[in-house]
Amino acid sequence: MTRAWLPPALLAAYAVAFGWRALGGGLLVFDDHPGQLYRLVHAITLGWAPWRFNPGWWAGYAELQYYPPGFAWLGALMHLAAAGALDVATVYQILLWLAWLLPGVAVYALLRRALGDPWLALPGALVALTLSAGSRSGVEEGLRWGLVAARLGWGVLPLLAWSLLRWAEGAARPPLPSAALVAAVILLHPAHAPAAAVLVALAALHSAPRGRRLGEAALIFAAGLGLTAIWLLPLLAHLPMALPLAWADATLFALGGRLVSQPVLLALALLSLVGWRWRARLPILPDGGARWLLGLTPAMLVVIALDAVVAMPLGVAWLPADRLMDGLHLGLVLGGAAGFAALAAGRARSAVAAVVGLAVCVPLAWGPDEPGLTLWPRPREWPGEQEVTRGLRMDALWEAIRQAPPGRVLFLRSAVPLDWRPEWWRPHTHLTALTPLRAGRAIVGGTFTHPSPVAGLVYTGSAAPRPLTMLAEQRDGQSLFGRSLEALAPEAFDALARSLGIGLVVALEEDVGKARFLTDNQSVKSLSRIGSFRLFAVAVGAAEPVSIGAQRWRIALAPAAPGWVSLPIAYSPLWVVRADGVSLAARRDERGLLEVALVAPVSSVELEHRAGVAEWAGVALSLGAGLVRLAGGGRGGARA
């Protein structure tokens, strides 16, 4: 085939131009990006073990145990491989480039192999690269907003399908990398795990003997789960420590409305129907090469319907149906590409058909709430750290925080607006999430919507393990501790601030007039104003934990009689507590904080965050799964 190099070259040139325009302005800090950078720093500085406790946010939390660690681990691996030659910001930028490029590159490789024509693979790859259309893994939400782990996981799915192609076409044994790719999908974002399971099952069912191949498919997925056990097993063992983030409308009616409102998704659905209808007479496809991929869309429709109709009403909200839609979007992209190939077969030269397909993408880029396809980055929508820090005077704020009285910093808002429209969804940044890194002070609030019980307390007034049904941004300027800013009494605020060790409050000027608990409170003193920020010192904060070693802290105590005493640090099932060398019983109090049973008056207690049975069992399972998989590959595949 002449000029087979040209389609991937065109795709690469476009992707590099777009990426340079969007990501070339410095460290991206729009929306969730600062928080993702913080978790990368966690993995690099505190270590890879997911149960490592980080005291910087929300009175402390094992950040990588209750959030998929794959993105942070990948960055830590890059940092380690570079032997420190790459700073954290550079590593993060590389990860963003990878998140941007991977879906397009992976889908091109898959379609090039499945369709047998480099030109006909090009339109589908462009759609995968630029798709937004409400997808959590799309360009708008997955790349610009900062849901980068979801986008990376979505990009691994077509790599998994590519690895399964020969097996789907009848090869005797499944490929060795397939289990590792399943594990990568789960570690990057478990919401893509159902799509990974569907792909493995479809590849198994495409050829005979189906019974044996389904058994091999089950082994592939089981091996993938085994490889992730170092993270997944402790997560399941301590699941009440992670509040489900179920803020979107995940009813079938709402999901269907989102689907039909996007012209590009409707076009892909129609093309998928064409591909399904003509699947038996696609002359460009190798024998059966891409036909099994057409099953991803109907299978994901079934999975999403079961989740919305069965799982969600039963209270199983950790994988809400709206997060599973990305697997359906991938199915539509692959099905649409097959349908496009069917229409083009025998009617025109493939290069001409590809140009027509690319041209059709332009009108399909429109969308009602966000673009269907993000074909080019719009000006000022991809802000870098330098310009945002300068515009918001963040350096001056962080210096003032460094000089402020001791204690945790409470941010009344999760985000700082980047324009002055009144809507909660206006452009914003969670740059305040970097305060522990930039100012050396632990914070409560100031981050994206967080799953910790203490975050639930701040959002709703309760640390109970129940779903969070609103984004933190929707509460900004409206409520705190489950009460409106106007209704939160100074006495109630003082009690909560004392329990959380709050020593400083940072509010936006526009919120101060509603916050009587700041302005009419004898325990609170106004310090300064910096740009749009107001700083208030709080005189009631408890003593902060003091680090005394790796994963060890000391907390000073006020004189107290023997009995249960709450500490200003978040509860974790992995705490080991001692006072004067004596182990103390520990439990979780109603605010999600650590409570210890004093057996005698003491001036301080020492805490150690130590891996438990579930953690070491997860390590053993992951090591065992890896060794078995390698041994099986050495003997000739999964059946061995």
Protein Blocks (a to p, Z undefined) as FASTA:
>chain_A
ZZklmmmmmmmmmmmmmmmmmmmnopafehjlmmmmmmmmmmmmnojblklccfkgghia
afklmgcfklmmmmmmmmmmnnomacfklmmmmmmmmmmmmmmmmmmmmmmmmnopaklm
mmmmmmmmmognhpakbmklmmmnopamlmmmmmmmmmmmmmmmmmmnopabdcfklmmm
mmmmmmmomklmmmmmmmmmmmmmmpccfklmmmmmmmmmmmmmmmmmmmmmmmmmmmmm
pccddfbccbfklmmmmmmmpmklmmmmmmmmmmmmmmmmcfkbcehklmmmmmmmmmmm
mmmmmmmmmmmmnopaklgfklmmmmmmmmmmmmmmmmmmmmmgopacfklmmmmmmmmm
mmmmpcfkbcfbdfbccehilccfklmmmmnommmmmmmmmmmcedddddfbfbdcfbfc
fbfkbccdfklmmmmmmnopaceehiacdfbfklmmmmnopabdcddfbdfklmgokbgg
hiafklmcfklmmmmmmmnopabdcddfklmmmmmmlmmcckbccfbdehjbccdddfkb
ccddddfbehiacdddddddedddddfbdcdfkbccdeehiacdddddfkopacdddfbd
cfbdcddddddfklmmmmmmmmmmmmmmmmmmmnopjkZZ
